[in-house]
C-alpha cells in the first residue's frame, strides 16, 4: 500500500509498504481523509523520529475486522483517536486524561497518511467513534483539533463577558475564534503576521484583526474600551507571542498557552506583577474522549463552519506539496489529504 513517508518538511516521499495485518481485537481502516496538523511540520519534534508516517486526524471506513471485535463491522464510517487514555489511573480519574501515561504511549499504525491503518485493540475499545451521516469524511478531520480547542476553552472558563485576544490565526487560532463566537463572547480580536489569514479571520467573525508587528497591547486596548484582554490565547510557538501575551492580559485575566515553545526556550513570567493582578496561566494539551464526543456533536449540529478553513484538498500522492504548503504558511490554512479510492465527501451511512 502507499504511504507518505516523512523525512523532513521538504522531503515527503510516496513509498510502498506491506498492508498491515490485523490481529484479534483490531480492525483495518481505509483512510478517506486526513488533515495535516501544524504539529506535523514541527521539525524539532519530528526529525528525531524520521523517517516515519505521520497523520493523526484521519477518518475512514472499516475494511477488515479482527476476531473478537463486537461493536464494529466492515463498512462503518469512523473517526479513530490516535492517542487513548487508560481511564483508570489517578490522572484519568481526576479528569486529566491528557497526562495519562497510556495516552502518551498509544498510537495507530503506520499513521494517518497511508491507504490503510491498523487500529490496535485499545484504540478500538477506547478511541473509535462512529461518524454521523451529517459529517463528511473531510469535515471529520476537524474532530481532533476541535476537541483540543473545546477542552482548552473549558479549562479557561470562557464567559460571555470576555474580551478575547487570539495570537495566531492558523487553524488552531481560527477554531478558537469560531468556538468563542459560538459562545457569544463580548469580543474576539485576532492577530497574525499573515494578511491572508487575518482576512479569513475577519470573514469568520472576528470583531477586529491586528497585524502582529503593530503595538498589539495599544491596539487591543483602543478596540476594547481602554481595557486589556480578559483571556489571551497563544496559538503560535513564536516566543514573541508569549511575551506579547504577558503584556496584553487584564487584571484578573487568564493566559491560555495553547501552543508551546520549542524545548529549552523559557518564557519570562512577571510573577510579582501577575501575583498582584491575580492573573492565571493555563496550559492545554490534547483532548479526552469526552472532548472528542463534544467535538463530534458540534460538527454534527453545524455549530461552526469548517469548510471555509479548508484551503487545499490534495490526493495522498501530493502529500509532499501539502507539507510544503503547511510549513510555508502563506496562503494556506488547512490542507486535507484524501484517500485514494472514493469521494472523501461521501456521506455513506453507518451500517
FENJO-V647274 format. One record per residue. N is the residue number from 1. RES is the residue in one letter. SS is DSSP state (hx for helix, st for strand, lp for the rest). D_FIRST is the distance of its C-alpha to the first C-alpha in whole Angstrom. Layout:
n->(N:N)
res->(RES:RES)
ss->(SS:SS)
d_first->(D_FIRST:D_FIRST)
This chain:
n->(1:2:3:4:5:6:7:8:9:10:11:12:13:14:15:16:17:18:19:20:21:22:23:24:25:26:27:28:29:30:31:32:33:34:35:36:37:38:39:40:41:42:43:44:45:46:47:48:49:50:51:52:53:54:55:56:57:58:59:60:61:62:63:64:65:66:67:68:69:70:71:72:73:74:75:76:77:78:79:80:81:82:83:84:85:86:87:88:89:90:91:92:93:94:95:96:97:98:99:100:101:102:103:104:105:106:107:108:109:110:111:112:113:114:115:116:117:118:119:120:121:122:123:124:125:126:127:128:129:130:131:132:133:134:135:136:137:138:139:140:141:142:143:144:145:146:147:148:149:150:151:152:153:154:155:156:157:158:159:160:161:162:163:164:165:166:167:168:169:170:171:172:173:174:175:176:177:178:179:180:181:182:183:184:185:186:187:188:189:190:191:192:193:194:195:196:197:198:199:200:201:202:203:204:205:206:207:208:209:210:211:212:213:214:215:216:217:218:219:220:221:222:223:224:225:226:227:228:229:230:231:232:233:234:235:236:237:238:239:240:241:242:243:244:245:246:247:248:249:250:251:252:253:254:255:256:257:258:259:260:261:262:263:264:265:266:267:268:269:270:271:272:273:274:275:276:277:278:279:280:281:282:283:284:285:286:287:288:289:290:291:292:293:294:295:296:297:298:299:300:301:302:303:304:305:306:307:308:309:310:311:312:313:314:315:316:317:318:319:320:321:322:323:324:325:326:327:328:329:330:331:332:333:334:335:336:337:338:339:340:341:342:343:344:345:346:347:348:349:350:351)
res->(X:X:X:X:X:X:X:X:X:X:X:X:X:X:X:X:X:X:X:X:X:X:X:X:X:X:X:X:X:X:X:X:X:X:X:X:X:X:X:X:X:X:X:X:X:X:X:X:X:X:X:X:X:X:X:X:X:X:X:X:X:X:X:X:X:X:X:X:X:X:X:X:X:X:X:X:X:X:X:X:X:X:X:X:X:X:X:X:X:X:X:X:X:X:X:X:X:X:X:X:X:X:X:X:X:X:X:X:X:X:X:X:X:X:X:X:X:X:X:X:X:X:X:X:X:X:X:X:X:X:X:X:X:X:X:X:X:X:X:X:X:X:X:X:X:X:X:X:X:X:X:X:X:X:X:X:X:X:X:X:X:X:X:X:X:X:X:X:X:X:X:X:X:X:X:X:X:X:X:X:X:X:X:X:X:X:X:X:X:X:X:X:X:X:X:X:X:X:X:X:X:X:X:X:X:X:X:X:X:X:X:X:X:X:X:X:X:X:X:X:X:X:X:X:X:X:X:X:X:X:X:X:X:X:X:X:X:X:X:X:X:X:X:X:X:X:X:X:X:X:X:X:X:X:X:X:X:X:X:X:X:X:X:X:X:X:X:X:X:X:X:X:X:X:X:X:X:X:X:X:X:X:X:X:X:X:X:X:X:X:X:X:X:X:X:X:X:X:X:X:X:X:X:X:X:X:X:X:X:X:X:X:X:X:X:X:X:X:X:X:X:X:X:X:X:X:X:X:X:X:X:X:X:X:X:X:X:X:X:X:X:X:X:X:X:X:X:X:X:X:X)
ss->(lp:st:st:st:st:st:st:st:lp:lp:st:st:st:st:st:st:lp:lp:lp:lp:lp:lp:lp:lp:lp:lp:st:st:st:st:st:st:st:st:st:lp:lp:hx:hx:hx:hx:lp:hx:hx:hx:hx:hx:hx:hx:lp:lp:st:st:lp:lp:lp:lp:st:st:st:st:st:st:st:st:lp:lp:lp:lp:lp:lp:lp:lp:lp:lp:lp:st:st:st:st:lp:lp:lp:lp:lp:lp:lp:lp:lp:hx:hx:hx:hx:lp:lp:lp:hx:hx:hx:lp:hx:hx:hx:hx:hx:lp:lp:lp:st:lp:lp:lp:lp:st:lp:st:st:st:st:lp:hx:hx:hx:hx:hx:hx:lp:st:st:st:lp:lp:lp:lp:lp:lp:hx:hx:hx:hx:lp:lp:hx:hx:hx:hx:hx:hx:hx:hx:hx:hx:hx:hx:hx:lp:lp:lp:lp:lp:lp:lp:st:st:st:st:st:lp:lp:lp:hx:hx:hx:hx:hx:hx:hx:hx:hx:hx:hx:hx:lp:lp:lp:lp:st:st:st:st:st:st:lp:lp:hx:hx:hx:hx:hx:hx:hx:hx:hx:lp:lp:lp:lp:st:st:st:st:lp:lp:lp:lp:hx:hx:hx:hx:hx:hx:hx:hx:lp:lp:lp:lp:lp:st:st:st:st:st:st:lp:lp:lp:lp:hx:hx:hx:hx:hx:hx:hx:hx:hx:hx:st:st:st:st:st:st:st:st:st:lp:lp:lp:lp:lp:lp:lp:lp:lp:lp:lp:lp:lp:hx:hx:hx:hx:hx:hx:hx:lp:lp:st:st:st:st:lp:lp:lp:lp:lp:hx:hx:hx:hx:hx:hx:hx:hx:hx:hx:hx:hx:lp:lp:lp:lp:lp:lp:hx:hx:hx:st:st:st:st:st:st:hx:hx:hx:hx:hx:hx:hx:hx:hx:hx:hx:hx:hx:lp:lp:lp:lp:lp:st:st:st:st:st:lp:lp:lp:lp:lp:lp:lp:lp:lp:lp:lp:lp:lp)
d_first->(0:4:7:10:12:16:18:21:22:22:19:16:13:10:8:5:6:6:5:9:12:15:18:22:22:19:16:13:13:11:11:14:16:16:19:20:23:25:25:21:23:26:26:28:26:23:24:25:21:19:17:15:13:15:16:18:19:16:17:15:16:16:14:15:18:19:23:26:24:27:27:23:22:19:19:21:20:20:20:20:22:20:23:26:29:31:34:37:37:40:38:37:40:42:39:37:34:32:34:33:31:29:28:27:25:23:19:16:13:11:13:13:11:8:6:7:10:12:16:19:22:24:22:22:26:27:24:23:25:25:24:28:28:30:27:24:20:21:25:23:21:25:26:25:27:30:30:31:33:35:35:37:39:41:41:43:45:45:48:49:52:50:49:46:45:41:40:37:36:32:30:32:35:35:33:36:38:37:38:41:42:41:44:46:47:50:48:45:45:42:42:39:40:38:40:37:36:39:40:37:39:42:40:39:42:43:47:47:45:46:45:44:46:49:51:49:52:54:52:51:55:56:54:54:58:59:56:53:50:50:46:44:41:39:36:35:35:38:41:43:42:43:46:47:46:49:51:50:50:54:56:54:51:47:45:41:39:36:34:35:36:34:35:39:40:43:44:48:49:53:54:57:57:54:56:59:57:55:52:49:46:42:39:36:32:30:30:31:30:33:32:29:31:33:31:29:33:34:31:32:35:35:37:35:34:30:29:32:30:27:27:24:21:18:14:11:12:15:15:17:20:20:20:23:25:25:26:29:30:32:32:29:28:25:22:19:16:15:12:10:12:16:19:18:22:22:25:24:26:25:26)
